[in-house]
């Protein structure tokens, strides 16, 4: 044999083998990319170094500089952490709305379910009901309640939230467009209210040996929520990733975001990703071509929701509390705006949109409001009108760049003349020859315009 055949395993082992071979081949690929596209590769390398080093630079250099030398609106540790949280959510919603073309206005429900998974499994909340379980938790022996490490909680949140995502998708399989949006909107309104009101439960069940009696049981903490929630930690190093950990929480968020990007990218390039694309373009045509639309929609809802579950569990663990006030309907709209502004259908666009709007909401608008308060206290604080500002930005984007900051190639081709020309060239189509057809031997070739002129008006109308 002239060449060796590479054997690729299957299952989890095959995936880790593929990941290992990818990491091992990275230096060679980087050198090849540097030779082919030097400017682009160096720019991406610089951007990567800025993202990796910013938590340390922002915490130890820019924070003191902005306070003592000249006030500048640099995002602090909390804002940077929430940038990663919303970026993970934007990637998940991009799977549902961008890849599969399903409009989901109740995405905040999955965010809330993930947060309460962390609150249930890493807090003393259920100690009042006599439930005490500690497994690798960062608490002392005999602690009340349930205390599991964040890494296990994140996996549980993925499973639970994905299940609820499939349950939401099951009754909406025959719905499209506005009707689907209305149903998901209702789901997003119900779930936070459910967690808010499930604070005084009286329940009685007697079925032979099964005897359950609940009297005013507080399951979700009501308006006060569940507090405290154990922070993520590394047991061997003694590191905690809470709101007081500074750049450590930002690095944990970047780690989770990197995993989310890798998973979403692999889903986009997989068979199910191509099925989502076909479903987005034309559901009827996709079904006629053999795409299982039922399974495809359910997977889109389930996998997209799982990203919000991870973001919600990280948010509750980071803040150390979970209340229903964190999960109102505006969060769903905010994440959808992030996806649209960044570039719907593009993973990096969703990340960029999340970073930009989170920075605007948590850093830039409060900074401008503080400056206005110092100069003219009677003027309104722009932070109070953040959604008005989002609306203005969205209108301007739809007018001047409807495809978003970093659109997918297909979206850009659909919404711009330059993109259409680039797509034609990429497919080998010459626009000037588009209206010319090849005639049989011995006949004259006729263009589309000439053929249309020969057809009577009544026939053209038909």
N, C-alpha and C positions, 0 to 999 in steps of 0.2 A: 504493500500500500504506500502511496506517495505521501499521504498526510495522516495525521492522527485525528481520530474522531473524539470530540469532547462529549463526555457523558454528563448529562444534567439530571440530578435526582428530582424526586417529587416530594410533595408535602413540606413539612417544616424544615426537615433536613436539607432538602433541595433549595429552599429559600435562603437558609443561612449559608449554604455553599455558594449560591449565586452572590449573596452579599459579600462574602469573603473574597471571592474572585474579583468582584468589582472594586473593593478597597485595594486589593493587591495590584490591580492594573491601573490605579488612579495616576501614579507618577508618569507612566508612559502616555496616557491619554492627555494629561495636562501639558506635557511637552509638545505633543502633536497639535493640541489646540493653540498653544502659544506660537507655533510656527505658522499655522493657517490663519488665525485671527488674533494677531498680537494685541491690538488695541482693545478689542472686546474682552479678551481674556484677562488682560491687566486691569481693566475697569471692574470686572466682576470680582477679581481677587481683592482689589482695594475695598470694594463694597463689603465683601465677606469679612475682611479684617476689621472694618469699622463696626459692623454688627457684633462681632465677637468681643471686641475690646471696649465697646461703648459702656457696658455696665460698670466696668472698673473706672474708666475715664470720667464718666458722668458722676459717679459717686464720690470719687476722691479728688477730682480736679475741677470739673465744671460746676459742681454744686457750690463749693466755696467761692469760686470765681464769680458766679452769678450773684451771690449774696453780698460779697465784699467789694468787688471791683466795679462791675457794671451789671445791672439786672438784665439777664437774657432768658428767654423762654426755653430753656433746655428741659426735656422731660426727666422727672426724677425717677427713683426706683419704682414707686407705685405706678406711675403712668407707663413706664416701660414694661412692667409686668402685665398690666391690663392690655397693652398693645399685643403681647403674645397671646393672651386669653381670647381677645376678640379676633385675632388672626386665625386661631384654630377654629373658632365658630364660623368665620367667613369661608374658610376652606370647606367645612362641612355643608354650609348652605350653597356653596358653589357647585357641589356635587348634585344637589337636588335641583337647583334652579338653572345652573350653567350647563352641566353635563346632560342631565335628563330633561330639562325644560319644564319642570314642575314648580309652579309658584306656591311657595310655602310661607304663609304669613303667621304661623304659630310656632316658629322655630324656638322661641324663648321657652316653650314648655319643656323641651328636651334639656335645655340649659338648667332649668329649675330641678328637673328630676335628677340630673347628675349631681347638683349641689346637695340635694337632700340625701342622696346615697352616701356622700361623704359625711354629712351630718349624722345620719343614723349609725354608720359603721365606725365612727371615730370620735365619739363623744360620750359623756356620762348620762345622756338623755334617757336611755331605757333602764337606767339603774333604779328609777322609781317603780318600774314594773317588775323588778326582781330579775332582770336579765343582766348577767355579768359575764363577759367574755373578753379575754385579752390574748391576742396572738401576735407576737413580734411588735407590740405597740410600745410607744415611748412613754409609758406610764409605770407607776410603781405596782408591786403585786397587790392584788385585792382591790384594784380600782373598780368603781361602779361603772356600769354601762358596757358598751362594746368599743373595743379599741383595736383596730386593725391598721397596718401600715398603708400609706397612700398608694403604693404600687399595686397592692391587692385591690384597694378600693377603686382605682382607675379601671382595672379589668372588669370588676363587678359593674361599674357604671356603664362601661361599653356594652356589656351583655344586657343589662336592664333597659338602658335607653334605646338600644337597637330593637329590643322586643317591643317597646312602646311605639317606636317608629314604624315597625311593621304593622302593629295594631291600628295605627292611624292610617296607614296606607291601604289596609284591607277594605274598609268601607268606601274608599274614594277611588277605586280602580276604574270606575266608569265615568268619573268626573274629569272635566278639563277646564282650563282657563279660569274664568272668574268663579265658577262654582267650586272648583278645587280650592281656590284662595279663601273663599268664605268658610268652608269646612275647616281648613287648617287654622284660620283666624279664631274660630270658635274653640278649637282644641287649645290654642295658646291662651285664651282667656280663662278656660275652665281649670287648667292645671294649677296656676298660681292661687286661684281662689280655693281650690281643693286643699292645698297645703295651708292656706291661711285659716280655714274654718275647721280643720280636722284637729281641734284642740280639746274637745270635750265629747268623747265617744262613749256611749252606753250601748253595750251589746251583750246578748245572752244567747248561747247555743248549747243545747242538750241533745246529743245523739249517742245514746248508749254510753260507751266508755269516754266519749268526747264531751267534756263539760268546760265551756268557756264563758266566763263572766267578766265583763268590763263595766266599770262604773266611773263615769267622768274621766276616762283615760285620755291623757294628753299625748297625742302621737306626733305632732309636728311643731309644737311650741306656740301655735297661733300667731298672733301679731308679733310677739317678741322673738319668735323663731327659736333656733337651737344654738346655744352658746355655753361653753366654748367647744370648738372643733379642733381636734389634734392637727398640728401642722405636718407637712411632709418632712421626713428626716432620713438621714443616712445613719444606721445604727453603729457602724464600725468607725465612722469619723466623727460622730456626735454633731453633725450639722443639721440645723433646722432651716426650713425654707418658708418662713412666715413673713408678716408685714414688717417685722423688725430685723430681718436678716440682710437688708440692703441688697447688694447685687446678686446674692446667692439665689433669691427667688427669681430674678430676671434670667439667670442662667438655666434654672429649671424650666421656666417658660420657653426659652429658646430650644431646649432639648426636646420638650414635648412638641413644639412647633416643627422642628426638623423631622420628627417621626411622622407628624401629620402630613407634611409636604411629600415625604417619600411614599407614604401609603396612598395618598391621593394621586400622585403621579403614576404609580403602578396601576391603580384602578383605571385611570384615564387611558392608558395604553393597552389594557387588557381587553378580552373579548366582551366583558360586561360594559366596559367603557365605550366600545364601538356600538353596542346595543343601545346604550343611553343616547349616543349621538343620533342613531337612526330614529329613536323614539322622539327626540326633540324636534327633528326635522319634519317627520310625518308619521304619526302613530299608526294610521291605517296602512300605509305602505310598509312600515316596519313589520307589522303583523302579517301582512301578505307574504313578506320575504322570509318568514319563519322565526321572527323574534318573539319570544315568549313575553308579551307585554305585562302580564300579571307579575311574573317573577322579577322582571326588570324594574317595574315601579316599586315593588316591595323592597328590593335591594337598595334602590336609590334612597327611599325614605329611611330604611334601617341604617345603612352605612353613613348617610349624611347626618343622621341624628346622633350616632355614636361619637362624632367629633364634638358636638355640643355637650355630650355627657362628660367627656374628659375635661373640657373647659370649665363646666360647672363644678365638678369635683375639685379641680385645682383652685378655682375661685373661693369656694367655701373653706378649703384647707388653708389657703393663703391668708384670708381675712380672719379666720378663726370663728366664723359665725355664718349662719344661713337663715335669712328671713324672706318672707314672700314679697317684701317691698323691693327686693333686688330684681324681680322678674316681671316687670310690667310689659305691656304690649309694645312700648316704645323701643325695647331692646330688639325685637324682631325687625322693626322698621329700620333701626340703626344698622343692623348687620346686613340687611338687604341693600341699603344705600352703599355700604362698604363694597359689596360685591359689584354693584352696578358702576360705581365710580371707578373702582380699580380695573374693571374689565371682566364682564360676566363670561364665564367659560374658561378663564385663565387663572391658574393657581397663583402665580406670582402677582397677578393683578389684584386678586382678592386679598393677599397679604399686604400689598401696598395700600389698598383702600382702607384696610383695617388700621394700619399704622398711621395713615394720614388723619383719619377722622378721630381716632382715639387721642392723638396728639392735639388736634384742634379742640376736642371736648375737655380734656383733662389738663392741658398745659397752656395752649395759646389763648383761648377765650378767658380763663381766669386771670392770666397775665395781663391781657388788654383791659379787663375790668378793673384790676388793681391799679393800673396806670391811670385809667379814667377817673377812678375814685380819688386819687391823689390830686389830680388837676381840677376836675369838675365833679364834685360829689353829687350834684343834682342830676347828672345824666344817668340813664339806665345802664345797668351792668349787662354787657353782651352775653355773659354766660347764662343769663336767664332766658335768652332767646336762641338757644343753640339749635333747636329744630327749625326755627325760622331761617337761620343761617344755612343749615343743611339743605333746606328747600331751595334757597337762592342758588347755592352751589350746584344742586342737582339740575335746576332749570338751565343754568349757564352751561353745564356739561352736556346736557341733551341738545343744546343749541349749537355749540361749537365743536364738541367732541363726543358724539353719542356712543362711540364704541368703548369709552373709558380710557384710563391712563395706559394700561397695558392689556389691550384686548387680545383675544385669541385670533388666529389667522382667519378663521372662518367668519367670526363676528366682524372683523375689520373689513373683510371682503364684502360683506353684506351692507355695510354702512358707509363706505367711502368709494369714490370713483377710482382712486389710486389703488385701493385694495382689490377692486374688481380687475383692474389691469394686471396687477401683480399675480392674482390667482389665475388669470388667463395664461400669462406667460409661464407660470409654474406648471400648468397642465399641458403646455405645448400648443395652446390655441392662439392663432394670430387674429387679432380683432379685425384687421382690414379684410381678411378673407372669410370672415364668419358668414357673410351673406352669399357666398359662392358655392354652388353645388356642382358635383361632377356629373356630366351628362353622359348617356350611353354613346357608344362609338357611332360616329357619323352625324351626331346632333350637336347643336350649339349649346354651350353652357349658359345658363340663365341665372342671374342673381335673384335674391329674395325680393328685392324691390320691383324688379321687372315682372316676376311671376305674380306678385300681388296686383300689379297694374292690369294684368291680363284677366284677372278674375272679376266678374261682375260684382257690383256693390252688394246686391242681395245675398250672394253666396258668401262674401266675406263676413257679412253680419251673422250668418248662420255658423 
